[in-house]
Amino acid sequence: MGNQLFQEARRFVEMAQSASPADLDSAVAKAKNALSSAYANSTVAEQAQLQQMQQELDQIR
């Protein structure tokens, strides 16, 4: 099944990347929260992927 928080973080980042300009701030905030929650409960490999997702998130703002 995998790490549920990790999967949620990935989903929220994808949603932020495709969000409309009107929804962007809210979507980014939700994605950042999900990334933060997932990071504490993830493996080293997942943490590396979460850091990459964070960088992708930073680029859309």
N, C-alpha and C positions, 0 to 999 in steps of 0.2 A: 504493500500500500504506500509506503514512503512517508516522508515527513509532511503531515497535513499543513503545518504552518508554512513550510517551504513552498508547497503547491499553491497555497493562498497568496503568498507574496508574489509568486510568478504571475498569477492571474491578475492581481491588482496592478502590477507593473504593465502588463499587456493592456489592461483597460485604460491606464493613464496615457499610454502611448497612442491610443486611438481615440482619446477623449476630444470632444469639441472644445474650442477655446473657452466657452462659457463654463464648462465643467472641469477645466484643466486643474485649477487650484485644488478643488475638492478631491479629484482623482489622485493627484500627486500626494496630497496629505494622507489619504487612505493607503496608498502604496508604500509611503515611507513608514507608516505605522506597522504595516504588515511585514516589511523588511526587518524592522527593529525586533518585532516579536519572534520572527523566524530565526534571526541570527543567534539568539541566546540558546536555542534548542536544536542547533544543527551541527553536523559533522564539519570537519575542516574542509572537505571538498564542497559541501553545500555552502559554507561560508564564503568560499572563493566565488562561487556562482552568484551568491547574494550581493557580493561587492560589485560584480560586473553589472548586475541588475540596477544597483544604486547609481553606477556611472551612467547607464543608459537613461535612467530617470533624470539625472542632473542635466543631461544634454537636451531634454525636451523643454526645459524651463528657460 
